[in-house]
Every structure is written in C-alpha cells, then in structure tokens.
C-alpha cells in the first residue's frame, strides 16, 4: 500500500521568507578536535647528544615539550573513552558527559543580527494586527502560558522552552563527537496532532497554522549562534478522537518530537479526562516531558494543564485560541480599513466549494493568526536563549545538569477513568508501596491510518489478507472479501477524498484506511512483537505464559456510523490470543475516551491465562487470530473493521 509522505510546505503564503537562505548556518562549534602544536619551526638540539652544545634553557624546553606531548596523548585517549563508553542520559536524550568538540567564542555580530531579525518579525506582527498595543492584547487573549509558582524565578515557561533550543544544540554537539553521527544540524521537532481544524480543512494543507508558524520561526532559529533547523510535522487526521491516536503518538508524531499537540475544540465535549490520558501518553515519549500545545481554551482543560505544571510534570505547555483573540470591532471596519492580518477574514484558502468549508473550521486568515501567535511565543523563547548564550559562559554545563527525565514516573491522575474499562492503559497504575507515584506500562501500536511515521499495520500481519493493488479511492469488488480481509476506506471517507481530488488534493496527506472483513473473509492472523526484550527479556526456559509479558490488547475500528446493522466489535468478532480462545467476558468496550460522535470505537481483550508466546526470527511475540462470528455481517450494512492494534506490555 502506498505510503503518503509529507512534503515541505510552500513558502508563498504572504509571509516574508527572505531571511531563510536555505544554506548552512554559521555555528560556534568546532567540527573536530585540534591537537596541540609547537610554536617553534626549528627542532631543538637533543640534550643527551654528545654532539650538541646544550644549555639549561634547552633542557627545560625539551622537557616541556615531552610533558605537553604526554598530556595531549592522555587527553586523546580520554576523549575516545568518553565517546565510546555508555553514559547515563541526563534527560531529553543528553548523556551528561558534555561535548567533545572545541567550542569557539560567540560572535557578537551574530547575536546582534539575530536580535535585529527578531525585531523585524515582531514589527511585522504589530503591523499585521493593528499596531503594537492591539497586537499584544490579541496575543494575550489568544495564547495562554502556565507558570509554576514553586519554580525558580528564572525558570519560567518561556525559559523552559528556551532551554529546549539549547538542549537541541547540545544534542547536536554530542552527536558530532561521534563518527557515526548522521546529524547535519541541530534540530527542534514540533509535531502537531489533531483533527480537521489542525489539518486545515477548507484551505490548502500548507495554509494550516503549524506551517504558518514554521515559515515565521524557521528562519529565526536557523540564524547563528543557534543554527537550529526547525522540523514541523502536521500529522493531524480529519474526523478522529484523541484516542486511539494518543496510544500511537510515536507512530504519528515521531519518537524525536520536542513538542506535541492536540486540538479539542469540537468533538470531545468540555471535560478533561481525555486530555489527561493524552498528556500521560505524551509523558512516556523519549524526549519527556515534551512541550505540550493545546488547541483549545476551555476552562477544565486549562485547569488540568495548570495542575500538571504545578506538580512539575509539564514545564512549558501553551493553550492556543483562534478567532476569539480578535477585537470584534476591528472585524466590523470597512475592508480597506482593517489591518492587513484581518483583511479577507471571511475567505477560504481553497477554492469555493472545496470540502471542509464549514462554519466550525477556521478560514485562511484565522490560521495565519494562530500561526503568528504561536510563532511570537516561540520567538520570545529564542530571545531568551540568545541572552543565556551571551551572558552565561557556562550555560552548557548548567543545561546538562538539568535532569528533566521523569524516569517513567507519573503523578496520581486528577480525573477518573475507572469507568472506561481500560484504566491502566490510559492512566497507568500506582507504584507498589507508594500510591502517590504512578507508572505506565509500555504501550505499542500498529495502525493503518495515515500519515504514519512508523509502525504500519502491515508489519504485524501474518496471513488472512487479500492482496489488492488498486488505488485506495477505487471501490472494491465484493469478491475480494471472500477468502481474506481487505485494506479499504469507508464510504464517507472515499466520497470525501474523491471530492478533494477534484480540487487537486489540496495537499492533504491524511487518510483513514482499515482492514475490513465479513464472515467469508476467514481468519486474520496477527503477530504482536514483544518490545521490551532489552529491559525485561523473556525467560525462554520458562513456560512462556503470555500474561507474564502482555497485560492487554486493544482493537479499534474506523470511526464511522453505518446504521443499526453494522458490525459490532464487542459481539461480532471472535478472538484467539496466544493459542487460547478469548471468552466473551474477556472482551470489554472502552467507554468515553475512545469515542467519536458518541460511538465507542475500541475494545479491550484480557490475556487468557493459558495463552502462550511464540517465536519468530528468534524474537518473541503474541499470536492473535480474529474472525467475524456473526453470520449476517455484510459490506452493505457495514463490515467489521480494524484500524489500530495496541498492546500493553506487563512491566510489573
């Protein structure tokens, strides 16, 4: 099946990119270590040679050179040891051993130039939005930060984001000391999740607010002395809830994400339980804790983020709004009198009639406002990073000493998901002996939804799928479903994508594909790899009981409503896990969190007591067989579908 890849957003969006040359930025980090060299061109006489006429000065000089040579050799070997020896990461992937590169002094002209460019961008923001006072008021209404009153005065939210930039530089320097490094630049990765609002429905994909922010922020970050490459991913998928997406954050957003997001503006009510579950999954990502971006301004969710800030688990989250940030009086002005950023406010970026041009979706200029507000906040952090680099010569050591790694520890949850039927995989569980400290079992995901960074559904399929090379937007013949499950899209998804194609595709990369099956499709065989072999290896001499290593398996379907006769995952599918049949009592509906338009779309399977692991290519895993058990399930009424498979490891 063709993978839909992200393409770089075009730069012609009404935003000045003149500062982004595309060339390599000048850095203040030496590319290799230099050895000591003698300042003398002539070789001194050997004091031990009878033919030489030596003096006390000659002897001292020769001995000094010997000592310097020994010091150089010792330094060289210590460098090799520091590069090759494993050290303990010090939060955010840094090992805490410092960089082996020679650091050159900052160039004051670089600092001055970067500040000049920041000033120019700010002036453009003020001009676009009715002057400095009005623009700053708009920013205050439209972007909310959260401060921890217990934190040191110099470690507020913006400083925490600035330190993220600095850590990206340190990661680059650390990797540059290794001959195996593939890094060409320091990178800061911002990965945006969400649904149709973040996708930019009604507009072109590149007009969505993450890419607007990228066009503004990327040239500033690339300037020396930072020299950081900004990587922006818009991995939003139209018409989905925050779960099962939240269980698959590394799949959709990438394991290297420094910042992650979700938008809660439309589909998930006013509560905070889903947000807390999503945040807790984000805290399990490799660069934990990531910067968290919430596209929503509802009070319960703002309060939830503030609580996690106060507990010390989120140092710099932000909440971003949209149209409510605008002074309504400015929108009532004649078109020619409106500030530039509010002109054509009611126009879409895509041609009229394009899918998604609904009242609840932001139009082109609202996306631009959101992107500008986000960029202004991130640029404030750039300025703080410049100040730190300029004023503190020991900033590297201080950043290295910051131990941000949570070590898998979580606070006790503040919302209740006990009624969901999947509390441990959503919130984790209390640690033994201390109920105030919680931990999350490792969660793995495979999904057929696009865009997908890694972990495609195909990787766990053993057999039972009909091979079909047709374009995904082409209707499938019923005969394909006799003898195998079929990768397909739902009726509404296909119709929507076909409409989008009439307008050239609009750049969208999201698609909700899934495996569909009916009774005649037979048995779908999957194999779920055990992914904790490095830290909790399987005892191959034991009985290989699956429950020792797997806690539960979750299956989710495509979120589409197809009538009362459609397949019901809870009752119409039969499962065999690890060679043992799963009793009906061992299959439960996950309620509330993984829900779209009031339809629950995920089920949870207990691991049968007699289920066992199997081996494949010297690895251990869990075999799972699935078949449609209700005889009258049909494509016409709604076939069974599986789009996500999530399994929770048992880490004790």
C-alpha positions in Angstrom: 0.0 0.0 0.0 1.3 3.4 -0.9 2.6 5.4 2.0 1.6 9.1 1.9 4.7 11.1 2.6 4.9 14.7 4.0 6.0 17.3 1.6 7.6 20.6 2.6 5.2 23.4 2.8 5.5 26.1 0.0 6.8 29.4 1.1 4.4 31.7 -0.8 1.8 32.3 1.9 2.1 36.0 2.3 4.9 35.7 4.7 8.4 37.1 4.2 11.0 34.3 4.0 13.9 36.5 2.9 15.9 35.6 5.9 15.8 31.8 5.2 18.6 31.4 2.8 18.5 27.6 2.8 22.2 27.4 3.2 24.0 26.1 6.2 24.0 28.4 9.2 27.3 29.5 10.7 27.9 27.7 14.0 30.1 28.3 17.0 31.0 24.7 17.4 34.3 23.3 16.0 33.7 20.3 13.7 36.7 18.3 15.1 39.2 18.4 18.0 42.5 20.1 17.4 45.8 18.8 18.9 48.5 20.9 20.4 51.2 22.2 18.0 54.6 23.6 18.7 55.0 27.2 18.1 58.6 26.6 17.0 59.5 25.8 13.5 63.1 24.6 14.2 63.8 21.4 16.0 65.8 21.9 19.3 69.0 20.0 19.9 69.0 16.7 21.7 70.3 17.5 25.2 71.6 13.9 25.5 73.7 14.0 22.4 77.4 14.5 22.9 77.5 16.4 19.6 75.1 19.0 21.0 76.0 22.0 22.9 73.2 22.2 25.4 72.0 24.8 27.9 69.6 24.8 30.9 67.1 26.6 28.7 67.3 23.8 26.0 66.7 21.1 28.6 63.7 22.9 30.1 62.3 23.5 26.6 62.7 19.8 25.6 61.2 18.5 28.9 58.2 20.9 28.5 57.6 19.5 25.0 57.7 16.0 26.4 55.2 16.9 29.1 52.9 18.6 26.6 53.1 15.5 24.4 52.1 13.2 27.2 49.2 15.5 28.2 48.0 15.5 24.6 48.1 11.7 24.3 46.2 11.3 27.6 43.6 13.8 26.5 43.2 12.0 23.2 42.6 8.6 24.9 40.2 10.1 27.4 38.3 11.6 24.5 38.0 8.2 22.9 36.8 6.7 26.2 34.2 9.4 26.7 32.8 8.9 23.2 32.7 5.1 23.2 31.7 4.5 26.8 28.0 4.4 27.5 26.8 7.0 30.0 23.5 7.7 31.6 21.2 10.0 29.7 20.5 13.2 31.6 17.0 14.0 30.4 16.0 14.7 26.9 18.5 12.3 25.4 21.6 14.0 26.7 24.2 11.9 28.3 25.6 14.5 30.6 29.3 14.0 29.6 29.5 17.3 27.8 30.5 17.8 24.2 33.9 16.6 23.0 34.0 19.4 20.4 36.0 22.5 20.8 33.6 25.4 21.4 34.6 28.7 19.8 33.6 32.0 21.3 30.3 33.7 20.4 30.5 36.3 17.6 28.8 39.4 18.9 27.6 40.3 15.4 25.7 37.0 15.3 23.8 37.9 18.5 23.1 41.4 17.2 21.9 40.2 13.8 19.6 37.6 15.4 18.1 40.3 17.6 17.6 42.6 14.6 15.7 39.9 12.8 13.6 39.2 15.8 12.7 42.8 16.0 11.7 42.9 12.3 9.4 39.9 12.7 7.8 41.5 15.8 7.3 44.7 13.9 5.6 42.8 11.1 3.3 41.2 13.7 2.4 44.6 15.1 1.7 45.9 11.5 -0.4 42.9 10.6 -2.6 43.3 13.7 -3.4 47.0 14.2 -0.3 48.2 16.0 1.8 47.0 19.0 -0.8 47.6 21.7 -3.7 45.9 19.8 -1.5 43.0 18.6 -0.1 42.3 22.1 -3.6 42.3 23.5 -4.6 39.9 20.8 -1.7 37.7 21.7 -2.6 37.8 25.4 -6.2 36.7 24.6 -5.2 34.0 22.1 -2.3 32.3 23.7 -2.1 31.1 27.3 1.0 30.1 29.2 1.2 28.3 32.6 3.7 29.2 35.4 4.7 27.0 38.3 4.7 29.2 41.4 7.1 26.8 43.1 9.7 27.1 40.3 12.7 29.4 40.5 12.0 32.9 39.2 14.5 32.4 36.3 12.9 29.1 35.2 9.5 30.2 33.9 7.6 28.8 31.0 9.5 30.8 28.3 12.9 30.0 29.8 12.0 26.3 29.8 11.2 26.5 26.1 14.5 28.4 25.5 16.3 25.6 27.2 14.8 23.1 24.8 16.5 25.0 22.0 19.8 24.9 23.9 19.4 21.2 24.5 18.9 20.6 20.8 22.3 22.3 20.3 23.9 20.1 22.9 22.5 17.0 21.3 24.0 18.1 18.0 27.4 18.8 19.6 27.3 15.5 21.4 26.5 13.6 18.2 29.1 15.5 16.2 31.7 13.9 18.5 30.8 10.5 17.2 32.0 9.3 13.8 28.6 7.6 13.4 26.6 10.8 13.6 24.2 11.4 10.8 23.2 14.9 12.1 23.9 17.8 9.8 22.2 20.4 12.0 20.8 20.8 15.5 17.1 20.0 15.1 14.0 21.1 17.0 11.0 19.0 16.1 7.4 20.2 16.6 4.8 17.5 15.7 1.1 18.5 15.6 -1.7 16.1 16.2 -5.4 16.7 16.0 -8.3 16.5 13.6 -9.8 18.6 10.8 -9.1 22.0 12.4 -5.3 21.3 12.5 -5.4 19.6 9.1 -6.7 22.9 7.7 -9.9 21.7 6.1 -11.4 24.2 3.8 -8.0 25.5 3.0 -4.8 24.1 1.4 -2.8 21.9 3.8 0.2 24.2 3.7 -2.1 27.1 4.9 -2.7 25.3 8.2 -1.4 27.1 11.3 1.6 24.7 12.0 3.1 25.6 8.6 2.4 29.3 9.1 4.3 29.2 12.3 7.1 27.3 10.6 7.5 30.0 7.9 8.0 32.6 10.5 10.0 30.8 13.1 12.3 28.6 11.0 14.5 31.4 9.6 15.0 32.9 13.1 16.0 29.6 14.6 18.4 28.9 11.7 20.4 32.0 12.4 23.7 31.8 14.2 24.6 31.5 17.0 21.7 29.0 17.5 21.8 27.4 14.0 18.8 25.1 14.8 16.8 23.5 12.0 13.1 23.6 12.7 11.2 20.5 11.7 7.4 20.8 11.7 5.1 17.9 11.1 1.3 18.2 10.7 0.1 14.7 11.5 -3.5 15.6 12.1 -6.2 13.4 10.7 -9.7 14.7 10.0 -12.6 13.3 11.9 -11.0 11.3 14.7 -11.0 11.4 18.5 -7.8 11.8 20.7 -7.8 8.0 21.3 -6.7 5.6 19.9 -4.5 8.3 18.4 -3.0 9.0 21.8 -1.8 5.5 22.2 0.1 5.8 18.9 1.9 9.2 19.4 5.4 7.8 18.3 3.7 6.3 15.2 2.1 9.6 14.1 4.3 12.3 15.6 7.7 10.6 15.6 9.9 9.5 18.6 12.1 12.6 18.1 9.3 15.1 18.8 10.3 18.0 21.1 6.7 19.4 21.1 3.4 17.7 20.6 -0.2 18.9 20.3 -3.9 18.0 20.1 -6.9 20.1 19.3 -10.0 19.6 21.4 -12.2 22.4 20.1 -15.0 20.4 18.5 -15.6 16.7 19.1 -14.8 15.9 22.7 -17.0 17.9 25.0 -15.8 20.1 27.8 -14.2 17.6 30.1 -10.5 17.0 30.8 -10.3 13.2 31.2 -9.3 12.6 27.6 -6.8 15.4 27.7 -5.2 13.9 30.9 -4.9 10.5 29.3 -3.3 12.1 26.2 -0.9 14.1 28.3 0.2 11.0 30.2 0.9 9.2 27.0 2.9 12.1 25.8 5.0 12.0 29.0 6.1 8.5 28.0 7.7 9.7 24.8 11.5 9.6 24.5 12.0 13.4 24.9 9.9 13.5 28.0 8.5 15.9 29.0 7.7 17.3 25.6 6.4 20.8 25.2 2.6 20.4 25.1 0.4 22.5 22.8 -3.3 22.5 23.4 -5.5 24.0 20.7 -8.5 24.8 23.0 -9.4 27.4 25.6 -12.0 25.5 27.7 -11.6 26.1 31.4 -11.5 22.4 32.6 -8.7 21.6 30.2 -6.7 24.8 31.1 -7.0 23.8 34.8 -5.8 20.3 34.0 -2.6 21.7 32.4 -2.1 24.1 35.3 -2.2 21.1 37.7 0.4 19.2 35.8 2.6 22.3 35.7 2.2 22.8 39.5 3.2 19.1 40.0 6.3 19.6 37.9 5.5 17.3 35.0 4.9 19.9 32.3 7.4 22.8 32.3 6.1 24.9 29.4 2.7 24.0 27.9 0.7 26.5 26.0 -3.0 26.8 25.1 -3.8 28.4 21.7 -7.0 30.0 20.6 -8.2 31.5 17.4 -11.0 33.9 16.4 -11.8 34.8 20.0 -8.5 36.5 20.3 -9.6 39.2 17.8 -11.1 42.5 18.8 -14.5 42.2 17.1 -14.6 46.0 16.4 -11.7 45.5 14.0 -13.6 43.0 12.0 -16.6 45.4 11.7 -14.4 48.0 9.9 -14.6 48.5 6.2 -12.4 46.1 4.4 -9.8 48.7 3.3 -9.6 50.0 6.9 -8.9 46.6 8.5 -5.3 45.8 9.5 -3.6 43.5 6.9 -3.9 40.4 9.1 -7.7 40.7 9.3 -8.4 41.5 5.7 -10.3 38.8 3.7 -11.1 37.3 7.1 -14.2 35.5 5.7 -12.4 34.0 2.7 -11.2 30.4 2.5 -7.8 29.5 1.2 -9.0 26.7 -1.1 -11.4 27.3 -4.0 -15.0 27.9 -3.1 -16.9 24.7 -2.7 -14.0 22.7 -1.5 -14.8 20.0 1.1 -14.5 21.2 4.7 -15.7 24.8 4.2 -17.9 24.6 7.3 -18.6 27.3 9.9 -16.7 25.4 12.6 -13.4 25.3 10.6 -11.0 28.2 10.7 -10.6 30.1 7.4 -7.2 31.1 5.9 -6.6 34.3 7.8 -7.6 32.7 11.2 -5.0 30.0 10.6 -2.5 32.8 9.9 -3.4 34.5 13.1 -2.9 31.2 15.0 0.4 30.6 13.3 1.6 34.1 14.1 0.6 33.9 17.8 2.4 30.6 18.2 5.5 31.9 16.4 5.6 35.0 18.6 5.7 32.8 21.7 8.4 30.6 20.3 10.4 33.7 19.2 10.3 35.0 22.8 12.0 31.8 23.8 14.6 32.3 21.0 15.4 35.7 22.5 15.8 34.2 26.0 18.1 31.5 24.6 20.3 34.2 23.0 20.5 36.1 26.3 21.6 32.9 28.1 24.3 32.1 25.5 25.6 35.7 25.6 25.6 36.2 29.4 26.4 32.8 30.8 29.6 31.2 29.5 28.8 28.1 31.5 25.3 27.6 30.0 26.2 24.2 28.6 27.1 22.7 31.9 24.0 24.2 33.5 21.7 22.8 30.9 23.4 19.4 31.2 22.8 19.4 34.9 19.0 19.8 34.4 17.6 16.3 34.9 14.3 16.6 33.1 13.8 12.8 32.6 10.8 11.6 34.6 12.1 8.1 34.6 8.7 6.7 33.8 7.2 8.3 36.9 3.7 9.9 36.8 1.6 11.7 39.3 -1.7 10.2 40.6 -4.3 11.2 38.0 -6.7 14.1 38.7 -9.5 12.8 36.6 -11.3 9.4 36.9 -11.2 6.9 34.0 -12.2 3.9 36.1 -15.5 3.5 34.2 -13.7 3.4 30.8 -12.7 -0.3 31.2 -9.1 0.5 30.3 -7.7 2.5 33.2 -4.2 1.1 33.2 -3.5 1.7 29.5 -5.0 5.2 29.8 -3.6 6.5 33.1 -1.2 3.8 34.3 -1.2 2.3 37.8 0.1 3.2 41.3 3.6 2.1 42.2 3.9 -0.7 44.8 4.2 0.9 48.2 3.5 4.5 47.2 0.1 5.3 45.7 1.2 8.9 45.0 3.6 7.7 42.3 2.2 6.0 39.3 3.8 4.3 36.3 2.7 3.4 32.8 3.3 0.1 31.1 5.0 0.3 27.8 2.4 0.6 25.0 2.9 -0.5 21.4 0.8 0.5 18.4 0.3 -0.5 14.8 -2.1 1.5 12.7 -3.3 1.7 9.1 -4.2 5.4 9.4 -2.1 8.0 7.5 0.2 9.8 8.0 2.3 7.3 9.8 6.0 7.7 10.7 6.5 4.1 11.5 4.6 1.0 12.8 2.4 0.3 9.9 -0.3 -2.3 10.3 1.3 -4.5 7.6 4.2 -5.3 9.9 2.1 -7.5 12.2 0.0 -9.3 9.6 0.9 -13.0 9.2 -1.9 -14.1 6.9 -5.6 -13.7 6.0 -5.4 -10.5 3.9 -6.4 -10.3 0.2 -3.7 -8.6 -1.8 -5.1 -5.7 -3.8 -3.0 -3.1 -5.7 -5.9 -0.9 -6.7 -5.9 2.8 -5.8 -7.4 3.2 -2.3 -10.1 5.5 -3.7 -11.3 2.9 -6.1 -14.3 0.9 -4.9 -13.6 -2.7 -4.0 -15.4 -5.6 -5.6 -17.3 -7.9 -3.2 -15.4 -10.9 -4.4 -12.2 -9.6 -2.8 -13.7 -10.1 0.6 -14.2 -13.9 0.0 -11.1 -15.5 1.5 -9.4 -12.6 3.0 -9.7 -9.3 4.9 -9.3 -6.2 2.6 -7.5 -2.9 3.2 -10.1 -0.3 2.3 -11.7 3.0 3.2 -15.2 3.7 4.4 -17.9 5.1 2.2 -17.8 8.6 3.7 -14.0 8.7 3.6 -13.9 7.7 0.0 -16.6 10.2 -1.1 -14.8 13.0 0.8 -11.4 12.2 -0.7 -12.8 11.9 -4.2 -14.3 15.4 -3.8 -10.9 16.7 -2.6 -9.2 15.2 -5.7 -11.5 17.4 -7.9 -9.6 20.4 -6.3 -6.2 18.9 -6.8 -6.0 17.2 -3.5 -5.3 20.4 -1.6 -2.1 18.9 -0.3 -3.8 16.7 2.4 -1.9 13.6 3.5 -4.3 12.1 6.0 -6.4 9.0 5.2 -8.4 6.6 7.4 -7.7 3.2 5.9 -8.5 -0.1 7.7 -8.8 -3.8 7.3 -12.4 -4.8 6.6 -13.8 -8.3 7.0 -17.0 -10.3 6.7 -17.7 -13.9 7.7 -16.4 -15.2 4.3 -13.1 -13.3 4.8 -11.9 -16.0 7.1 -9.3 -15.7 9.9 -7.0 -12.7 10.1 -3.7 -13.8 11.8 -1.6 -11.2 13.5 1.7 -11.5 15.5 2.4 -8.8 18.1 6.1 -8.5 18.9 7.3 -8.3 22.5 9.2 -5.0 22.5 10.8 -5.0 25.9 13.5 -7.6 25.3 16.3 -5.2 26.1 15.0 -4.3 29.6 12.8 -7.3 30.6 13.9 -10.2 28.4 11.7 -13.3 28.0 12.8 -16.3 30.1 13.0 -18.8 27.2 13.5 -21.7 29.6 10.1 -20.9 31.3 6.6 -21.8 30.2 6.2 -18.7 28.0 2.9 -17.7 29.5 1.8 -14.6 27.6 0.3 -12.9 30.7 3.7 -12.6 32.2 4.7 -10.2 29.4 1.5 -8.8 28.0 -1.2 -7.1 30.0 -3.9 -6.4 27.4 -4.6 -6.0 23.7 -6.8 -3.2 22.3 -8.5 -3.2 18.9 -10.1 -0.1 17.4 -12.3 0.3 14.3 -12.8 3.2 11.9 -15.0 5.9 13.4 -17.9 5.8 11.0 -21.6 5.3 11.6 -23.3 2.9 9.2 -26.6 2.1 10.8 -28.0 -0.4 13.3 -27.0 -3.5 11.4 -23.3 -2.6 11.1 -20.6 -4.9 12.7 -20.4 -4.6 16.5 -16.8 -5.3 17.5 -17.8 -6.3 21.0 -20.2 -9.0 20.0 -19.4 -9.9 16.3 -15.7 -10.8 16.4 -14.1 -13.9 17.8 -10.6 -13.8 19.2 -7.9 -16.3 19.9 -4.8 -15.0 21.7 -1.7 -17.0 22.3 -3.5 -20.1 21.1 -6.3 -19.7 23.6 -9.8 -18.6 22.9 -10.9 -15.3 24.5 -14.2 -15.7 26.4 -16.9 -13.1 25.8 -16.4 -11.9 29.3 -12.7 -11.2 28.5 -13.7 -8.6 25.8 -14.9 -5.2 27.1 -15.9 -1.9 25.4 -13.7 1.0 26.2 -16.1 3.8 27.1 -16.0 7.5 26.8 -12.4 8.3 25.9 -12.1 6.4 22.6 -15.3 7.8 21.3 -16.4 9.8 18.2 -19.9 11.3 17.9 -21.0 9.3 20.9 -19.9 6.0 19.3 -17.3 4.0 21.2 -14.8 2.6 18.8 -12.3 0.4 20.8 -12.5 -2.8 22.7 -10.0 -4.3 25.2 -9.0 -8.0 25.4 -7.8 -9.7 28.5 -4.9 -12.1 28.1 -6.2 -15.7 28.7 -4.4 -17.5 31.5 -3.2 -20.3 29.2 -2.2 -18.0 26.3 1.5 -18.5 25.3 4.1 -16.6 23.4 5.6 -17.9 20.1 8.9 -17.2 18.4 9.6 -15.6 15.0 13.1 -15.0 13.8 14.5 -15.5 17.3 12.1 -12.9 18.7 9.1 -13.5 21.0 5.6 -12.3 20.3 1.9 -12.9 20.8 -0.1 -14.6 18.1 -3.7 -13.3 17.6 -6.4 -14.7 15.4 -9.6 -12.8 14.5 -12.7 -13.8 12.6 -16.2 -12.4 12.1 -18.5 -14.6 14.1 -21.9 -13.1 13.2 -23.1 -14.7 10.1 -25.2 -11.8 8.7 -22.4 -9.1 8.8 -22.2 -7.7 5.3 -20.4 -4.9 3.4 -23.8 -3.4 2.6 -24.8 -3.0 6.2 -21.2 -2.3 7.5 -18.3 -4.8 7.6 -16.1 -5.2 10.6 -13.1 -3.0 10.5 -9.7 -2.8 12.4 -7.6 0.3 12.1 -5.5 0.2 15.3 -3.9 -2.6 17.3 -2.5 -1.5 20.6 -0.9 -3.8 23.2 0.1 -3.1 26.7 3.2 -4.8 28.0 3.3 -6.1 31.5 6.2 -4.4 33.3 5.1 -5.2 36.8 
